Amino acid sequence: MPKRFGLLFLWFPSTILFLLLALFYFYTYSHPLILGSKTSSKVAYEITEPKDLESQVLGVEITDKRPFVVADFLKSTPLESYSSYIVEVSDKYDIDYRLIPSIAMKESGGGRAAPTDSFNAWGFENGRTRWGSWEEAIDNVGKTLKNRYIDRGLTTPDLMMPVYAPPAMENGGGWARAINNYFHKMEKFLKSI
């Protein structure tokens, strides 16, 4: 009987000690940094599902959501990674940030159907215009839209269509409807984020 009592005596404290260590271990790793603890070298952080666009970047408030709108609109196209630049160029030439991506989407599916190595997603000169890079193309398109259209009072897709896409006039104005539809799509996304 004394041997069994001795084993029971050792088992009981061992179990309590094991449970305390397990509890300490669980607490330490569920709370990455315990102040004053020398056993944890982890940095305190918390991973949570972002509630909105502002909380996706830690410590940075995103005030201009337009590049995210353009990136979403141009998803899986050659122009997707140029979304911020498109917004920058739009601001530089004081044109609606939705115009450059909308025309690119209408004319070439965002560059997918652009002539090889032309960087001409906007159908300039029926696709004959060639640029050396997407950046050069985006800047030239923005400048052209400003000088040849916006500055001449052609400020909406409906007003631009007779000059930019004359054949669309004969086909019931589908070009302007498509551009306006893209504008609405981007605006709706902007309001949702």
N, C-alpha and C positions, 0 to 999 in steps of 0.2 A: 504494500500500500504506500509506503513512503516514496518509492520510485515513481509511482503514478502521480502522486501529489507533487513531486518535484518537476515532472514533465509538464503537468498542468500549470504549475507556478511559472515555468519558463515560457510556455505557449501563450498565456494570457498577456504578459507584458510585451512579448515579441509581436503579437497581433496588433496591439495598441501602437507600438512603435512603427510598425509597417504602415498602418493606416495614417498616422501622423505624417510620415515621410511622403506617402502618396498624396495626401492633402496638400502638403507644402509644395511638392513637385507640380501638381495640377494648378495651384494658385500662382506659382512662379511663372509658368508658361502660358497661362491665360491672361496674366497681367505682365507684359514684357519687361517692365522696369519697376523694381521695388526700390524705393528711395532708401539709400543707406545699405543696401545689400551688396556684398562683395561677390555673391555667387552668380549674379546675372550681368552679362555684358551687353545685353540686347538694348536697342534703342526703343524708346517708347513711341509707338504709333498704333493707329487703329485703322483697320481695313473695313470700310463700309461701302455699300453700294451707293454710287452717286445719285443724289436726289434730282439734281439739275446740272446744267452745263457749268455753272460757277463752281460747283463742288468737285468737278472732275480734275481740276488742277489744284493741288494742295497749296494753300497760302497765296494764291494769285486769283484776283477777281477778273474775270473775263468781261470786258465791257463792250467789245465789238464782236458780235456773234455772226456777222456776215460771212467771214471766211468758212465757218462751219456749215452755214447754209449752202454756200457755193460748193463746198467739198461733198456734201450730201447729194446735191443735185447732180454733180459730175462724177458720182461714184462709179468706179470701174471704167473710167475713160482715161485717155492719155493726159487730159487736162486736170484731173482730180488733184494732183500734187501742186498745181499752180493756183489753187484757190485763193490763198492769201495775196499772191501777186496780182491776180485779177481784180481783187477789191482795191488794192493799192493803186493800180493803174486807173481804175474807175474813179477813185477819189482825185487822182492827179489831174484827170481831164474833166472832172465834175460831171460825170455821167452816172446814170443809175447802175449800181453794181450788178444788177441782174441781166443787163443788156448783153454784155460780152458772152457770158456762159449760155444764155438763151439762144443767141444766134448760132453759136458753135454747136449746140445740141440740135437745132433745127437743120442746119446745113450739113453736118457730118457726124451726128451722133456723138458730139463732144470730142471730135478728132479721130474717132474710130474709122470713119470712111474718108478721111482726108487723103489726098494724093500722097504717095510714099515720099518721105523726107521733105515735104513741102512746108510742114507746120502751118498749113492753111486749113484750119477747121471752120472758117467762116465763109467759104465759097467765094472769096475775092477773085474777081475776073473769071468767074465760072471755074475756079480751082487752079487757074494758071499762075497766080501770084505765089512766089516761093520766098520763105524766110529761112534764116540760118538756125533758129531755135524757137522754142515756144515763148520764151521771154521777149524776143524781138517781135514775134508775131503779135503777142498780146498787147505790147506797147503800141505797135503800128495800128492795130485794130482800134484801140481806144482813141488814139489821136485822130484817125480817120472818122470814126463815129462822131467825135466832137466837132471837127472842122467841117465835114461834109453834110452832117445831118443836124445835130443839136444846135449848132450856131446858126443854122439856116431855118430854124423853127420847126424842124421835123423831130419832134420830141417824144412821139409815141410810136409804137410799132405800126399802127394804122397809117400814120403820116409818113413813116419811113418806107413802107412797102412799095409804093409806086416807083421809088428811086432805087431801093436796095434789091427788090425782087419783083420787077415789073411783070413777069409771067404769072405771078400769083394773083394779079388783078383780074386776069382772064379766067382764072380757076376759082373764083369766088372768095378770094382773100384769105386762103388757108394759112399763108405765111404769118400774117399778123395775128390770126387766131391762135396759132401755135405759140408764138412768142408771148402773147398775153397769157396763155394758159401756163407757160413756164414761169412767168412773173408771179402769177397767183399761187402756183405750187411752192415757190421759194418763200413767198410772203407767209403762207400758211405754216410752213415749217419753222420760220423765224418766230412766229407767235407761239408756237408750241414748245419752244425751248427756253 
